[in-house]
Amino acid sequence: MGHSAGAHLSALVGTDLGYLSKAGLNAKSLRGVIPLDGACYDVPRQIAEGGEFMHDTYLQAFGSDQKRQAALSPIQHAAAPNAPAFLILHVQRVDGTAQSKAIAAALREAGTFVEIQGFTGVGLKGHAEINRQMGDPSYPATPVVDAWLKRMFDR
């Protein structure tokens, strides 16, 4: 589970199993992956379409080399094998919603079990809120995560 950049990293570990392999693990080492409000599952797309606000931050993190950007894009690794399940959560941000839907579609096409759900909260305020409020039983996403985890660990 990870939020924002952590959502990107958790999705990358769940799709590019080379990261697990380097740690002596495999896809069966995971029950599932929960990315929270990521917006960079397709790095080149986010750099091109994400606007000026984060553009330089993305370039600093991922560089300008297209091959490197693709290698660091979870969507480019969505073909099987993957982690066995994904719960992709997002708030109401244009880029985060679009990127979440795109990776969910790519994972489903590969035969990976995916649930995706959007929550209230708009823009960067909503983006911060899903991170701060996760775990609070009164926050709408918490019972969704709790129920999903229960299903994953009851298998």
N, CA, C and O of each residue as an XYZ file, in Angstrom:
620
protein
N       0.854     -1.170      0.000
C       0.000      0.000      0.000
C       0.892      1.223      0.000
O       1.888      1.280      0.722
N       0.529      2.204     -0.817
C       1.274      3.443     -0.839
C       0.413      4.565     -1.374
O      -0.537      4.340     -2.124
N       0.760      5.774     -0.977
C       0.022      6.969     -1.379
C       0.899      7.835     -2.272
O       2.087      8.007     -2.002
N       0.319      8.376     -3.330
C       0.986      9.322     -4.221
C       2.216      8.675     -4.855
O       2.072      7.731     -5.632
N       3.408      9.152     -4.549
C       4.616      8.501     -5.070
C       4.696      7.070     -4.560
O       5.196      6.189     -5.260
N       4.211      6.833     -3.359
C       4.167      5.476     -2.817
C       3.184      4.593     -3.569
O       3.384      3.382     -3.659
N       2.116      5.191     -4.115
C       1.178      4.440     -4.959
C       1.896      3.980     -6.221
O       1.745      2.840     -6.660
N       2.678      4.888     -6.793
C       3.466      4.543     -7.971
C       4.419      3.397     -7.654
O       4.504      2.427     -8.407
N       5.132      3.509     -6.544
C       6.113      2.480     -6.187
C       5.447      1.141     -5.882
O       5.942      0.097     -6.306
N       4.343      1.158     -5.161
C       3.678     -0.115     -4.859
C       3.133     -0.749     -6.138
O       3.190     -1.969     -6.294
N       2.609      0.062     -7.049
C       2.129     -0.469     -8.327
C       3.289     -1.013     -9.159
O       3.149     -2.037     -9.828
N       4.428     -0.334     -9.117
C       5.597     -0.796     -9.872
C       6.094     -2.142     -9.334
O       6.413     -3.041    -10.112
N       6.159     -2.280     -8.025
C       6.582     -3.552     -7.423
C       5.581     -4.661     -7.745
O       5.968     -5.815     -7.927
N       4.302     -4.314     -7.815
C       3.268     -5.307     -8.117
C       3.167     -5.683     -9.581
O       2.539     -6.687     -9.916
N       3.773     -4.894    -10.465
C       3.720     -5.193    -11.900
C       5.064     -5.610    -12.469
O       5.117     -6.490    -13.328
N       6.142     -5.009    -12.016
C       7.482     -5.384    -12.478
C       8.083     -6.287    -11.408
O       8.720     -5.817    -10.466
N       7.875     -7.565    -11.566
C       8.249     -8.516    -10.523
C       9.751     -8.660    -10.358
O      10.208     -9.372     -9.464
N      10.521     -7.999    -11.202
C      11.970     -7.983    -11.032
C      12.370     -7.379     -9.700
O      13.382     -7.771     -9.120
N      11.591     -6.435     -9.212
C      11.891     -5.833     -7.910
C      11.738     -6.859     -6.792
O      12.566     -6.920     -5.883
N      10.682     -7.662     -6.860
C      10.503     -8.715     -5.852
C      11.610     -9.749     -5.960
O      12.148    -10.201     -4.950
N      11.946    -10.119     -7.184
C      12.986    -11.115     -7.413
C      14.314    -10.685     -6.801
O      15.015    -11.498     -6.199
N      14.656     -9.422     -6.952
C      15.911     -8.920     -6.377
C      15.917     -9.015     -4.858
O      16.982     -9.049     -4.240
N      14.736     -9.057     -4.256
C      14.631     -9.183     -2.803
C      14.427    -10.642     -2.383
O      14.181    -10.922     -1.210
N      14.529    -11.572     -3.345
C      14.350    -12.972     -3.031
C      12.895    -13.382     -2.887
O      12.595    -14.398     -2.260
N      11.985    -12.599     -3.464
C      10.550    -12.857     -3.366
C       9.975    -13.092     -4.755
O      10.685    -12.984     -5.755
N       8.661    -13.420     -4.815
C       7.969    -13.565     -6.097
C       6.534    -13.079     -5.941
O       6.153    -12.589     -4.878
N       5.738    -13.213     -6.997
C       4.358    -12.713     -6.968
C       3.543    -13.339     -5.846
O       2.640    -12.698     -5.308
N       3.848    -14.582     -5.487
C       3.111    -15.246     -4.403
C       3.469    -14.670     -3.034
O       2.817    -14.980     -2.037
N       4.496    -13.840     -2.987
C       4.874    -13.185     -1.732
C       3.899    -12.075     -1.372
O       3.887    -11.600     -0.236
N       3.083    -11.661     -2.331
C       2.102    -10.597     -2.120
C       0.694    -11.163     -2.201
O       0.427    -12.056     -3.005
N      -0.196    -10.656     -1.386
C      -1.622    -10.971     -1.526
C      -2.262     -9.952     -2.456
O      -3.208    -10.263     -3.180
N      -1.737     -8.732     -2.430
C      -2.295     -7.688     -3.273
C      -1.571     -6.382     -3.056
O      -0.697     -6.254     -2.198
N      -1.966     -5.414     -3.867
C      -1.361     -4.090     -3.867
C      -2.485     -3.064     -3.780
O      -3.512     -3.193     -4.445
N      -2.274     -2.035     -2.946
C      -3.276     -0.975     -2.797
C      -2.618      0.370     -3.068
O      -2.035      0.965     -2.162
N      -2.702      0.859     -4.303
C      -2.219      2.208     -4.597
C      -3.301      3.250     -4.240
O      -4.458      3.127     -4.643
N      -2.899      4.257     -3.486
C      -3.816      5.319     -3.060
C      -3.517      6.604     -3.823
O      -2.493      7.247     -3.593
N      -4.397      6.965     -4.712
C      -4.388      8.248     -5.413
C      -3.062      8.562     -6.095
O      -2.497      9.642     -5.925
N      -2.584      7.602     -6.865
C      -1.411      7.854     -7.694
C      -1.816      8.566     -8.973
O      -2.974      8.512     -9.385
N      -0.858      9.231     -9.596
C      -1.132      9.914    -10.866
C      -0.006      9.679    -11.859
O       0.097     10.393    -12.857
N       0.829      8.701    -11.602
C       1.993      8.522    -12.463
C       2.244      7.047    -12.761
O       3.383      6.583    -12.714
N       1.182      6.319    -13.065
C       1.344      4.921    -13.431
C       1.855      4.803    -14.864
O       2.432      3.782    -15.238
N       1.644      5.837    -15.657
C       2.177      5.946    -17.013
C       2.995      7.234    -17.034
O       2.462      8.315    -17.287
N       4.281      7.110    -16.768
C       5.150      8.280    -16.574
C       5.164      9.205    -17.783
O       4.924     10.400    -17.615
N       5.434      8.714    -19.009
C       5.466      9.650    -20.144
C       4.149     10.392    -20.337
O       4.142     11.581    -20.655
N       3.035      9.690    -20.146
C       1.720     10.342    -20.282
C       1.550     11.439    -19.240
O       1.069     12.528    -19.553
N       1.943     11.156    -18.001
C       1.776     12.160    -16.947
C       2.663     13.377    -17.204
O       2.241     14.513    -16.989
N       3.872     13.142    -17.657
C       4.752     14.274    -17.959
C       4.171     15.110    -19.088
O       4.231     16.339    -19.049
N       3.608     14.449    -20.094
C       3.040     15.164    -21.242
C       1.730     15.862    -20.922
O       1.484     16.967    -21.405
N       0.880     15.227    -20.107
C      -0.480     15.733    -19.894
C      -0.718     16.340    -18.522
O      -1.761     16.955    -18.301
N       0.218     16.184    -17.596
C      -0.024     16.544    -16.207
C       0.013     18.015    -15.873
O      -0.258     18.392    -14.733
N       0.339     18.856    -16.835
C       0.372     20.288    -16.560
C       1.711     20.722    -15.996
O       2.603     19.909    -15.754
N       1.823     21.999    -15.800
C       3.098     22.594    -15.380
C       3.395     22.451    -13.888
O       4.559     22.477    -13.488
N       2.363     22.301    -13.063
C       2.551     22.323    -11.616
C       3.584     21.299    -11.142
O       4.459     21.629    -10.341
N       3.489     20.068    -11.627
C       4.391     18.999    -11.191
C       5.387     18.579    -12.271
O       6.198     17.683    -12.040
N       5.341     19.196    -13.420
C       6.150     18.787    -14.565
C       7.632     18.637    -14.205
O       8.230     17.593    -14.466
N       8.217     19.658    -13.618
C       9.640     19.606    -13.285
C       9.940     18.566    -12.209
O      11.010     17.958    -12.217
N       9.015     18.359    -11.296
C       9.193     17.340    -10.260
C       9.239     15.954    -10.896
O      10.073     15.127    -10.528
N       8.348     15.703    -11.845
C       8.349     14.412    -12.538
C       9.634     14.220    -13.333
O      10.207     13.131    -13.327
N      10.087     15.255    -14.009
C      11.342     15.145    -14.761
C      12.523     14.887    -13.828
O      13.423     14.113    -14.155
N      12.513     15.529    -12.682
C      13.582     15.305    -11.713
C      13.560     13.851    -11.222
O      14.611     13.229    -11.068
N      12.381     13.327    -10.982
C      12.259     11.961    -10.461
C      12.540     10.899    -11.526
O      13.200      9.898    -11.249
N      12.041     11.118    -12.738
C      12.075     10.068    -13.754
C      13.032     10.348    -14.906
O      13.303      9.456    -15.710
N      13.548     11.571    -15.000
C      14.453     11.924    -16.084
C      13.707     12.173    -17.386
O      12.485     12.043    -17.454
N      14.447     12.525    -18.394
C      13.834     12.847    -19.687
C      13.996     11.721    -20.708
O      13.444     11.808    -21.805
N      14.733     10.678    -20.373
C      14.925      9.557    -21.278
C      13.643      8.720    -21.355
O      13.171      8.201    -20.343
N      13.090      8.595    -22.556
C      11.823      7.885    -22.742
C      11.906      6.407    -22.325
O      10.943      5.868    -21.779
N      13.033      5.760    -22.575
C      13.176      4.355    -22.182
C      13.128      4.204    -20.665
O      12.510      3.275    -20.146
N      13.779      5.114    -19.965
C      13.770      5.069    -18.496
C      12.366      5.345    -17.970
O      11.896      4.672    -17.053
N      11.698      6.338    -18.557
C      10.330      6.650    -18.139
C       9.417      5.446    -18.325
O       8.598      5.143    -17.457
N       9.558      4.757    -19.464
C       8.731      3.569    -19.712
C       9.066      2.460    -18.717
O       8.166      1.800    -18.197
N      10.346      2.257    -18.453
C      10.753      1.211    -17.509
C      10.218      1.465    -16.108
O       9.996      0.526    -15.345
N      10.013      2.728    -15.770
C       9.520      3.095    -14.439
C       8.004      3.293    -14.411
O       7.461      3.790    -13.424
N       7.330      2.911    -15.477
C       5.873      3.056    -15.579
C       5.185      1.728    -15.291
O       5.324      0.790    -16.076
N       4.452      1.619    -14.194
C       3.762      0.361    -13.906
C       2.877     -0.122    -15.063
O       2.756     -1.327    -15.285
N       2.273      0.789    -15.784
C       1.376      0.390    -16.876
C       2.127     -0.366    -17.970
O       1.539     -1.182    -18.679
N       3.407     -0.099    -18.107
C       4.215     -0.794    -19.113
C       4.536     -2.228    -18.702
O       5.004     -3.019    -19.521
N       4.290     -2.560    -17.454
C       4.577     -3.896    -16.928
C       3.299     -4.636    -16.553
O       3.352     -5.645    -15.849
N       2.166     -4.151    -17.009
C       0.876     -4.698    -16.577
C       0.581     -6.089    -17.130
O      -0.301     -6.776    -16.616
N       1.294     -6.512    -18.157
C       1.093     -7.872    -18.662
C       1.467     -8.872    -17.571
O       2.370     -8.625    -16.772
N       0.766     -9.994    -17.547
C       1.049    -11.019    -16.540
C       2.480    -11.518    -16.672
O       3.032    -11.532    -17.772
N       3.081    -11.924    -15.569
C       2.519    -12.062    -14.234
C       2.579    -10.745    -13.450
O       3.433     -9.887    -13.675
N       1.649    -10.637    -12.540
C       1.555     -9.488    -11.635
C       1.253     -9.990    -10.231
O       1.024    -11.180    -10.013
N       1.257     -9.058     -9.283
C       0.692     -9.381     -7.980
C      -0.722     -9.904     -8.235
O      -1.340     -9.518     -9.227
N      -1.242    -10.758     -7.382
C      -2.524    -11.403     -7.679
C      -3.743    -10.485     -7.664
O      -4.762    -10.818     -8.271
N      -3.668     -9.344     -6.992
C      -4.847     -8.480     -6.890
C      -4.421     -7.040     -6.628
O      -3.386     -6.773     -6.019
N      -5.250     -6.132     -7.108
C      -5.033     -4.702     -6.895
C      -6.333     -4.055     -6.444
O      -7.400     -4.348     -6.982
N      -6.241     -3.181     -5.461
C      -7.333     -2.295     -5.064
C      -6.819     -0.886     -5.322
O      -5.970     -0.387     -4.584
N      -7.327     -0.248     -6.364
C      -6.846      1.071     -6.775
C      -7.860      2.105     -6.323
O      -9.014      2.088     -6.751
N      -7.420      3.004     -5.453
C      -8.295      4.045     -4.914
C      -7.811      5.406     -5.372
O      -6.610      5.654     -5.478
N      -8.765      6.285     -5.642
C      -8.412      7.645     -6.053
C      -9.475      8.619     -5.593
O     -10.614      8.239     -5.321
N      -9.088      9.879     -5.510
C     -10.041     10.954     -5.254
C     -10.322     11.631     -6.587
O      -9.921     11.132     -7.638
N     -11.003     12.752     -6.545
C     -11.450     13.420     -7.763
C     -10.391     14.405     -8.258
O     -10.476     15.611     -8.025
N      -9.395     13.855     -8.944
C      -8.368     14.638     -9.635
C      -8.329     14.112    -11.055
O      -8.318     12.900    -11.268
N      -8.307     14.993    -12.011
C      -8.374     14.566    -13.410
C      -7.257     13.582    -13.734
O      -7.517     12.516    -14.292
N      -6.021     13.923    -13.393
C      -4.907     13.047    -13.753
C      -4.910     11.758    -12.940
O      -4.677     10.683    -13.492
N      -5.166     11.848    -11.656
C      -5.190     10.653    -10.822
C      -6.293      9.688    -11.225
O      -6.086      8.475    -11.236
N      -7.460     10.219    -11.554
C      -8.573      9.379    -11.986
C      -8.252      8.708    -13.320
O      -8.463      7.506    -13.483
N      -7.742      9.486    -14.269
C      -7.421      8.928    -15.589
C      -6.334      7.863    -15.493
O      -6.444      6.803    -16.111
N      -5.295      8.139    -14.728
C      -4.202      7.176    -14.598
C      -4.669      5.912    -13.861
O      -4.270      4.803    -14.217
N      -5.503      6.079    -12.845
C      -6.027      4.925    -12.108
C      -6.874      4.037    -13.016
O      -6.746      2.813    -12.994
N      -7.734      4.656    -13.808
C      -8.577      3.877    -14.729
C      -7.736      3.178    -15.785
O      -8.026      2.044    -16.163
N      -6.702      3.849    -16.258
C      -5.862      3.260    -17.303
C      -5.108      2.036    -16.787
O      -5.066      1.004    -17.457
N      -4.521      2.146    -15.614
C      -3.781      0.974    -15.115
C      -4.742     -0.139    -14.732
O      -4.419     -1.314    -14.912
N      -5.905      0.198    -14.214
C      -6.894     -0.836    -13.899
C      -7.274     -1.600    -15.167
O      -7.359     -2.828    -15.143
N      -7.500     -0.898    -16.259
C      -7.863     -1.542    -17.521
C      -6.730     -2.437    -18.031
O      -6.975     -3.553    -18.490
N      -5.505     -1.948    -17.949
C      -4.360     -2.735    -18.417
C      -4.176     -3.990    -17.574
O      -3.883     -5.058    -18.110
N      -4.343     -3.872    -16.277
C      -4.212     -5.037    -15.400
C      -5.327     -6.048    -15.657
O      -5.082     -7.254    -15.700
N      -6.544     -5.556    -15.827
C      -7.664     -6.467    -16.121
C      -7.435     -7.201    -17.437
O      -7.710     -8.396    -17.547
N      -6.933     -6.483    -18.427
C      -6.654     -7.101    -19.720
C      -5.643     -8.240    -19.570
O      -5.686     -9.216    -20.318
N      -4.746     -8.113    -18.611
C      -3.740     -9.149    -18.351
C      -4.287    -10.279    -17.479
O      -3.572    -11.241    -17.197
N      -5.545    -10.173    -17.050
C      -6.147    -11.213    -16.227
C      -5.952    -11.030    -14.735
O      -6.255    -11.934    -13.956
N      -5.452     -9.877    -14.326
C      -5.243     -9.585    -12.905
C      -6.550     -9.117    -12.284
O      -7.289     -8.344    -12.894
N      -6.838     -9.581    -11.079
C      -8.026     -9.146    -10.345
C      -7.825     -7.699     -9.895
O      -6.844     -7.385     -9.220
N      -8.757     -6.821    -10.270
C      -8.642     -5.400     -9.942
C      -9.983     -4.873     -9.479
O     -11.021     -5.136    -10.086
N      -9.941     -4.131     -8.399
C     -11.068     -3.302     -7.986
C     -10.563     -1.875     -8.007
O      -9.427     -1.604     -7.620
N     -11.406     -0.964     -8.458
C     -11.053      0.450     -8.488
C     -12.238      1.224     -7.944
O     -13.393      0.924     -8.247
N     -11.928      2.227     -7.132
C     -13.008      3.018     -6.556
C     -12.537      4.443     -6.338
O     -11.434      4.691     -5.850
N     -13.406      5.373     -6.713
C     -13.156      6.783     -6.471
C     -13.878      7.244     -5.220
O     -14.919      6.704     -4.848
N     -13.304      8.258     -4.573
C     -13.876      8.810     -3.352
C     -13.997     10.317     -3.468
O     -13.355     10.949     -4.306
N     -14.832     10.875     -2.610
C     -14.957     12.326     -2.582
C     -13.625     12.921     -2.149
O     -12.766     12.239     -1.591
N     -13.487     14.165     -2.413
C     -12.235     14.859     -2.166
C     -11.721     15.309     -3.520
O     -11.564     14.504     -4.438
N     -11.463     16.588     -3.636
C     -11.118     17.161     -4.933
C      -9.708     17.725     -4.898
O      -9.281     18.327     -3.912
N      -8.995     17.517     -5.997
C      -7.694     18.140     -6.182
C      -6.690     17.730     -5.122
O      -6.765     16.643     -4.548
N      -5.746     18.633     -4.879
C      -4.678     18.322     -3.930
C      -5.184     18.206     -2.495
O      -4.607     17.477     -1.687
N      -6.259     18.922     -2.177
C      -6.833     18.787     -0.835
C      -7.346     17.360     -0.629
O      -7.077     16.744      0.402
N      -8.077     16.842     -1.600
C      -8.554     15.462     -1.528
C      -7.404     14.473     -1.541
O      -7.443     13.454     -0.852
N      -6.378     14.777     -2.328
C      -5.189     13.931     -2.419
C      -4.514     13.788     -1.052
O      -4.112     12.691     -0.663
N      -4.395     14.890     -0.338
C      -3.801     14.847      1.003
C      -4.743     14.169      1.997
O      -4.302     13.462      2.903
N      -6.034     14.392      1.816
C      -7.018     13.856      2.752
C      -7.053     12.326      2.748
O      -7.148     11.714      3.812
N      -6.979     11.704      1.580
C      -7.035     10.241      1.544
C      -5.836      9.649      2.279
O      -5.937      8.566      2.856
N      -4.732     10.333      2.264
C      -3.548      9.874      2.982
C      -3.703     10.079      4.492
O      -3.419      9.178      5.280
N      -4.148     11.249      4.877
C      -4.271     11.554      6.311
C      -5.406     10.804      6.980
O      -5.297     10.429      8.148
N      -6.501     10.579      6.254
C      -7.701      9.995      6.854
C      -7.735      8.459      6.800
O      -8.502      7.824      7.524
N      -6.888      7.865      5.925
C      -6.916      6.405      5.810
C      -6.622      5.781      7.179
O      -5.658      6.139      7.856
N      -7.464      4.863      7.549
C      -7.349      4.225      8.857
C      -8.405      4.704      9.836
O      -8.734      4.000     10.790
N      -8.936      5.897      9.607
C     -10.026      6.418     10.436
C     -11.306      5.709      9.991
O     -11.700      5.831      8.832
N     -11.956      4.977     10.882
C     -13.147      4.222     10.483
C     -14.260      5.082      9.887
O     -15.107      4.568      9.156
N     -14.271      6.379     10.186
C     -15.322      7.241      9.639
C     -14.989      7.755      8.242
O     -15.849      8.335      7.579
N     -13.759      7.553      7.787
C     -13.393      7.973      6.432
C     -13.875      6.893      5.463
O     -13.568      5.719      5.671
N     -14.620      7.249      4.410
C     -15.271      6.252      3.549
C     -14.343      5.204      2.931
O     -14.784      4.082      2.681
N     -13.085      5.527      2.679
C     -12.191      4.547      2.049
C     -11.696      3.493      3.035
O     -11.331      2.393      2.619
N     -11.674      3.797      4.311
C     -11.133      2.853      5.298
C     -11.893      1.539      5.327
O     -11.260      0.486      5.260
N     -13.235      1.543      5.424
C     -13.925      0.239      5.433
C     -13.773     -0.525      4.112
O     -13.832     -1.755      4.102
N     -13.580      0.183      3.012
C     -13.344     -0.484      1.724
C     -12.017     -1.240      1.782
O     -11.939     -2.401      1.382
N     -10.984     -0.580      2.279
C      -9.671     -1.223      2.409
C      -9.747     -2.371      3.404
O      -9.224     -3.454      3.142
N     -10.390     -2.145      4.538
C     -10.497     -3.196      5.549
C     -11.184     -4.443      4.991
O     -10.716     -5.560      5.210
N     -12.294     -4.253      4.268
C     -13.032     -5.390      3.705
C     -12.204     -6.104      2.637
O     -12.214     -7.333      2.557
N     -11.493     -5.337      1.822
C     -10.661     -5.927      0.766
C      -9.528     -6.748      1.385
O      -9.262     -7.869      0.952
N      -8.870     -6.195      2.385
C      -7.804     -6.924      3.059
C      -8.319     -8.213      3.685
O      -7.661     -9.251      3.620
N      -9.484     -8.139      4.283
C     -10.077     -9.339      4.888
C     -10.298    -10.399      3.816
O      -9.976    -11.569      4.022
N     -10.850     -9.990      2.662
C     -11.058    -10.965      1.574
C      -9.726    -11.555      1.094
O      -9.634    -12.755      0.838
N      -8.713    -10.723      0.974
C      -7.418    -11.190      0.473
C      -6.756    -12.168      1.452
O      -6.135    -13.145      1.035
N      -6.893    -11.900      2.739
C      -6.229    -12.756      3.719
C      -7.065    -13.944      4.148
O      -6.554    -14.856      4.797
N      -8.340    -13.949      3.796
C      -9.198    -15.112      4.076
C      -9.129    -16.150      2.969
O      -9.723    -17.221      3.098
N      -8.428    -15.865      1.897
C      -8.336    -16.809      0.762
C      -7.602    -18.057      1.166
O      -7.428    -18.962      0.350
